[in-house]
Amino acid sequence: MKLRLSPQTLLVLEAFLEESAVWRYGYEISRGSGLKSGTLYPILIRMEERRLLETKWESGEPGRPARHLYRLTPDGMQFVRESRLVQAAKGLGAVALGEAQG
């Protein structure tokens, strides 16, 4: 499954990893990650299209719009774990090559 692991995508993945079974609002993810909606929602859409996220609508109080909720699927959780391993390996490779900054 191909998903570009930009720094922004990694922030979104990390937001879900903390409590993978919890449904999250986009606004909550935005606040936690510091990402603007124009960056966040395209990432969420791509993740949903690749079946890494499941989504549902939550009816709000009368007079308030419904809100979209997101959480990781089992495939999404596996993808996050694998992505973390890849990122850790890249970090170790940079250290081995003397490229790490510190």
Sequence and secondary structure as in RCSB ss.txt:
>XXXX:A:sequence
MKLRLSPQTLLVLEAFLEESAVWRYGYEISRGSGLKSGTLYPILIRMEERRLLETKWESGEPGRPARHLYRLTPD
GMQFVRESRLVQAAKGLGAVALGEAQG
>XXXX:A:secstr
      HHHHHHHHHHHTTTTS EEHHHHHHHH   HHHHHHHHHHHHHTTSEEEEEE  STTS  EEEEEE HH
HHHHHHHHHHHHHHHHHHHHHTT    
